[in-house]
Amino acid sequence: MIYTLTLNPSVDYIMELDSFQKGGLNRSEKESAFPGGKGINVSRVLHVLNVESVALGFAGGFTGEYIKQFLNKEKIKTEFVEVEEASRINVKVKSDDETEINGSGPSIREAHIQQLLQQISSLTEEDMIVLAGSIPGSVPRSFYQEIAEQCKEQGTKVIIDAEKNLIQPVLSLNPFLIKPNHHELGEMFDVKIESVDDAVHYGKKLKDYGVENVMVSMAEKGALLLTGKEVLYSSVPRGELQSSVGAGDSTVAGFLAGLSRGWSIEDAFRLGTSAGSATAYSIGLCSSEKVESLFEKIQITKK
């Protein structure tokens, strides 16, 4: 089973306006609300690709209930730890430009943390867990490291997609997959990644720490997968960029979906790239039809 972890999920409330007047009364033309968070995005795209997952994390209050009900309606299983305070609301105002106001989220107590660790302790070597996104201020910054240490003892595969200071303590624990974009990869080595060759060079350095697989997304320049002694390069199919939000999460979901189906690494990588591209070329997350339409257009070559 694939488990996804979102420590600070949100209700993303999107308001669309013809124009926005600061300090005045504004009326939206359209509103929508979706559960937000990188791990939740991975679970939602896995569902689109007909692969089951379990969404873990912390949720509370009426917003936490909304998140769980929304996912359950999509037939996504949830096992969130219940907290006392309400899960956060992130407001996105779309007009001539886009303004975001993100909530800070509920306080997480030690008892909540221990309950989540107890859930994770039941995972086995047959399972994978995706650690995605930031860590709330009330949770120790070493929490991903603690989870990775526990998973290493259990044989559970760890996939991590997070910022530099959360990834670095996990590198020596032999995670199954790290997925930085080229900006994040550069930040890890205090350099600027300007070419595919740069990304290959520093991706190999990342693997030297003990990471089993490294996937680097490079926007319109394509993507790389460093696995074993091979380096695979994926082209990006043509399309009109709608939003990059969720594209990286979709790439992770597509890759894991391919592996769960027993596909080759190469085909799983192609599915990851097609899912990421399909989300980038869509409003919201990808559809299965969009992923399928792009799959055969992607070329995988060895570097």
N, C-alpha and C positions, 0 to 999 in steps of 0.2 A: 504493500500500500504506500502511496505517496501522501505525506503529511506536509501541510504548509503552515508556517508560523507568522502571524501578524501581531506584534506586541501592542501596537497602538492603532487599531482599526478606526475607521471613521464612517460617518455618513457624509458623502460628498453631495452637497446641495448646490445645484447649478441653476443660475438665473440668467436668462438671455434677454437683453434689452436692445432697443434700437439705438439709444444714446444714454449716456450716464452723466448726471449732473451732480458734482460733488457739493455736499451741503444742502441739497434740495430733495424734493420728493421724486422718487423714481418708481415706475411701475414696470414689472417684467412682462415680457410677451410670452415667455415659456419657462416652466420650471421642471426639473427632474431631480431625482435623488437615487444614488447608488451606493452600495457598500464600497469603501475605499481602503487601500492598503496593498502593498506589493504582494504579500503572500496570498491575499484574497484574490487579486488579479490572476495569480498563477492557478489557483483552484478553479476560477471561473473559465479560464481558457482550457484547462484540462477537461472540464465538463463539455465544452464546445467540441473537443476532440474525442469525446466518448471514453474518457479515462477517469476513473474514480479517484477521489482524494478526500482527505479529512482536513478541515480548516481548524487550526488551533490558535490560541491567543487569549487576550483578556477582553471581556465585554461587560457592559453594565448599563442599567437604566433603560429608558424607552428607546434610546438610540441603539443600544446593544441589542435590544429585542428586534428592532427593525433590521439590523444587520443579519441576525440569525434567521429571521423569517424570510428575508429576501433570498438568502442563500439556500434555505430549505425548499423554497418554491422552485428554485433552479435545480433541485435534487442534489445539492451539495451537502454532504454531511458536515456538521459542526460540533466541536467539543470545546467550546470556549470556557475558560474559567470565569465564573461570575464575580464581578467586583461591585463595590457599593456605589461608586459614583458613575455618572453617565459617560458613555463613550463619546468622543469628540465629534463635532460637526465642522466640516471644512466648507466654507462658502466660496463659490467661484462665480464671479460676475463677468459675463461675456457681453461686451458691447463693441465699441471701436477697437478696444484692446481688451485684455483679460486681467482682472484683479482677483487675487486670492486672499482669503482670510482663514488661516488654519487654527483650529482649536488646539489646546495643549494636551488634553486627554485626562483621564481619571488617575488618581493616586493608586499605585500598586503596592500592596503590603507584602511582607515576607511570607505570610501564610498563602497568599495567592501564588507567589513564585514557587513555593514548595509544592503546591498542588499541580502546577504546570510541569515541574520537573518529574513528579510522580507519574504523570501521563506519559511523558517522554521515556521514562524508564521501562515502559511496557513494549517499546518498539524493539524489533529484532533485526537480524541481518537481512531479512527479506524486505525491509522497509527503507524508505528514503524520507528525509525531512529537509524542507526548503526554509532556510533562515533568510528572511527578506526585509529590508528596510531598516529604519532607525530604531533606537531603543529609547523608551520614555525616560524622563529625568528621574523618576522614582524607582527605576530598575538599575541595578549595578551595570556599569559599562562592560564588565567582564562576563556578562550573561551568555553571550553567544559562545565564548570560550568554554564556559562551564557546560553548556549543552553539548558542544563538540567533544569535550573530554568524555562525557557520559556516553555519547553515541559511539565513540571509538571503542570503548570497552564492550559495548553491545554488538558491534559490527554493523550498526546502522549507517547508511550512506548519508553524508551531509553535503548539501548544496547551499552556498552562501552568496548572496547578492546584496552587498551593503557598502557603507563608506569605508575608507582606508583604515581608520583606527579600530573598526570593528572586525575587519577581515584579518589584519596582520597577526593578532594573537592566535588565530585559528590555523594559520598556514602550516605550522609544524605538526598539526594533528591529522595530517593526510586527508583533507576533505575530498569528496568525490568530484566536486565541480566548483570552480570560482568563475563568476561571470561579470567582470568589469567592462565598461565601455572604454574607448581609447583614452578619454580624458581621465577617468578613474585609474586606469593602468599607469598613465604618466604620473599622476599624483603619488602613486605608491613608490615611485623611484625618483621623484622630484625632477622629472624631465617632461618635455612636450612630445607627444606621439604625433608625427606628421605624415607617416607613410605606413603601408602594410608591412614593409621590412622592419620598421621601428617596432611595430606591434609584435611581430614574430620574435624579435630579439628580446624584448622585455617580457613577453609571455613565457619564453623559455626560462628566463630568470625566475619568474613566479613558480614555474613547475619545479625548479631546483629546490624549492623549500619543502617539497613533498606533496604538492597538490597533484591529484591524479589526472584531472582534466581542467584546461583553462579555455574558456570561450570569451572572445573579445569582439564586441559589436563596434562597428566603425561607421555607422550611419550610411550615407550613400556610397562609401567605399567598400561596403560588404562586411563580412565577419570572418573570424578565424576560430578554429578549434585545434588546440594542441592536446593530443591524446597519445599516450605511449611515446613512441618515437616519431609519430606522424604529425604533420601540420597540414590541416585541411583549410582551404579558402573557399568561401561561399560568395557568389555574386549576389547582387540585390536586383530583383525584377523592377522594371519601370512602373511608376505609379505616381499619383499626386499625393504629396504629404498632407494629411489632415491634422494629425496630432501625434507627437512622439510619446505621449503619456501612455504607459502600459506596454510599449513595444518591447522593452527589455524583458519584462515579466512574461510576455507572450512567447518570446524566444526560448526562455527557460522551460516554459510549459510544453512547447512543441517538442523540444529535445527530449524531455523526460517522457512525454507521451510516446514518442518513437521507440525509446528504449523499453518502455513497459509493454509495447506490442511485440518485442523481440526483434525489432529491426536492426540492421547494421548501424554502426556509429555514423557512417556517411549519410544514410537515409534519415536517421534521427536528426542529424545536423541540418539536413535539407528541410525537414518538417519544422524545426525550430526557426530557421530563417524565414520560411514562408509564413509562419504564424506571426512572427515579429513584424514582417513587412505588411501583412494583412491588417494588423492593428494600426500601424502607422498610416495606412491608406484608408482608414475608416474613422467615423465619428464613434468613439467608444471602442470597446474591445472587438476583436475579429469575429467573423462568422465562419462556420465550417466551409461554406461555399467559397468564401473569399480565399481561405487557406488552400483549398483544393485547386482553385483557378491559378494560383501562383506556384504551386509545388513543382510542376514540370518545367517551369521557366527558369528555375534556379540551377546554376552550374556549380558543381563542386570539383575543385582541382587540388592537387597536392603541391605544396610549396617546398 
